[in-house]
Amino acid sequence: MEGLRVHAEGTYLDGTFGRGGHARGVLGALGSGGRLLLMDKDPEAIAVAGREFGADPRVSIMRGSFADLGRWDAVAAGLDGVLFDLGVSSPQLDVAERGFSFGKDGPLDMRMDPDAGESAAEWLARASADEIADVLWTYGEERMSRRIARAIVERRAQAPIARTGELAALIASVMPKPRAGRHEIHPATRSFQAIRIHVNRELADLEAGLDAAHAALRPGGRLAVISFHSLEDRIVKRFIASRSKAPAGNRRLPEATGFVPTLRAVGGAQKADAEEVAANPRARSAVLRVAEKLEAAA
Ligand SMILES: C[S@@+](CC[C@H](N)C(=O)[O-])C[C@H]1O[C@@H](n2cnc3c(N)ncnc32)[C@H](O)[C@@H]1O
């Protein structure tokens, strides 16, 4: 919230409404001339936004990916701040029917937008073992990716894998047993994260969303992104660096000339403090990065 530096009469976009915790904070700082644009891929989040904020004349609501924020008419006049609080919301994880959780048996779906693209079950039913292994390795850094992918392909030859509990048990059955006395995460944690990131095109959306936010920000406007794992944070960090710092020189090539920064990084990676973690344990792995659009930028 502090990173966004909300001005009472500004226009702000919360691209990840969730259940509106941040949106409520922004609205509280806005005056009667301010505007708040709300987006989420998830129809349930959008329904909550409509119920809670639909009657507020300062608020506009759009269901969709923040990757497409530039197509929204409400954005055309420019933005003074954009917030992305990435990943899944607690209600998405808590409701078994959404299929995100290895701890709660439900249909193997994992889509934030249940009307878009393939569910996790549909993808796992048709992808090759190599493709599955690549996803588990790239998005989950799962060292047993090939072994798990082989097990999935063997199991689905007998019957489709349709439930989260089934997939979690299958993964657990092929993983090495944890060493006695060591506290290990659930053996399906990395695989579920990887499949979720793939099914929701999370990293591609993030890259497109950062570009779109950058284009929509007015000079002095701020971009604030909260990431929950290193793959996301690396994309955000590189995005800000590539627009705020000239590329490092190469001895054999002439100095890169004509670099004009369009962003200024506001501090580095910021972690939640103890108080925030106590209030919301999920904040433990959160990293916030903030950047400001520069006056000279086109
Ligand atoms: C961590 S929660 C946000 C929580 C929110 N800041 C709050 O205070 O309640 C992430 C939300 O972003 C949504 N989401 C994730 N990626 C998205 C994207 N590319 N476009 C739009 N919404 C997205 C998810 O559906 C989820 O509701």
The ligand as an SDF file (V2000), in Angstrom:
LIG
                    3D

 27 29  0  0  0  0  0  0  0  0999 V2000
   -3.1370  -13.5980   -3.8240 C   0  0  0  0  0  0  0  0  0  0  0  0
   -4.7400  -13.3680   -4.4480 S   0  0  0  0  0  0  0  0  0  0  0  0
   -4.9930  -11.6540   -4.2840 C   0  0  0  0  0  0  0  0  0  0  0  0
   -5.4590  -11.2560   -2.9240 C   0  0  0  0  0  0  0  0  0  0  0  0
   -5.9000   -9.8060   -2.8550 C   0  0  0  0  0  0  0  0  0  0  0  0
   -4.7960   -8.8780   -2.9890 N   0  0  0  0  0  0  0  0  0  0  0  0
   -6.6490   -9.5340   -1.5700 C   0  0  0  0  0  0  0  0  0  0  0  0
   -6.2440   -8.6090   -0.8350 O   0  0  0  0  0  0  0  0  0  0  0  0
   -7.6540  -10.1930   -1.2900 O   0  0  0  0  0  0  0  0  0  0  0  0
   -4.4990  -13.5300   -6.1650 C   0  0  0  0  0  0  0  0  0  0  0  0
   -5.7420  -13.2950   -7.0030 C   0  0  0  0  0  0  0  0  0  0  0  0
   -5.2850  -12.9460   -8.2980 O   0  0  0  0  0  0  0  0  0  0  0  0
   -6.0310  -13.6140   -9.2720 C   0  0  0  0  0  0  0  0  0  0  0  0
   -5.1520  -13.7140  -10.4360 N   0  0  0  0  0  0  0  0  0  0  0  0
   -3.9950  -14.4050  -10.5420 C   0  0  0  0  0  0  0  0  0  0  0  0
   -3.4530  -14.2090  -11.7480 N   0  0  0  0  0  0  0  0  0  0  0  0
   -4.2700  -13.3500  -12.4090 C   0  0  0  0  0  0  0  0  0  0  0  0
   -4.2260  -12.7330  -13.6870 C   0  0  0  0  0  0  0  0  0  0  0  0
   -3.2540  -13.0100  -14.5650 N   0  0  0  0  0  0  0  0  0  0  0  0
   -5.1990  -11.8850  -14.0190 N   0  0  0  0  0  0  0  0  0  0  0  0
   -6.2040  -11.6090  -13.1550 C   0  0  0  0  0  0  0  0  0  0  0  0
   -6.3090  -12.1660  -11.9320 N   0  0  0  0  0  0  0  0  0  0  0  0
   -5.3460  -13.0190  -11.5630 C   0  0  0  0  0  0  0  0  0  0  0  0
   -6.4420  -14.9150   -8.6590 C   0  0  0  0  0  0  0  0  0  0  0  0
   -7.6260  -15.3880   -9.2550 O   0  0  0  0  0  0  0  0  0  0  0  0
   -6.6360  -14.5130   -7.1930 C   0  0  0  0  0  0  0  0  0  0  0  0
   -7.9730  -14.1520   -6.9500 O   0  0  0  0  0  0  0  0  0  0  0  0
  1  2  1  0
  2  3  1  0
  2 10  1  0
  3  4  1  0
  4  5  1  0
  5  6  1  0
  5  7  1  0
  7  8  2  0
  7  9  1  0
 10 11  1  0
 11 12  1  0
 11 26  1  0
 12 13  1  0
 13 14  1  0
 13 24  1  0
 14 15  1  0
 14 23  1  0
 15 16  2  0
 16 17  1  0
 17 18  1  0
 17 23  2  0
 18 19  1  0
 18 20  2  0
 20 21  1  0
 21 22  2  0
 22 23  1  0
 24 25  1  0
 24 26  1  0
 26 27  1  0
M  CHG  2   2   1   9  -1
M  END
$$$$
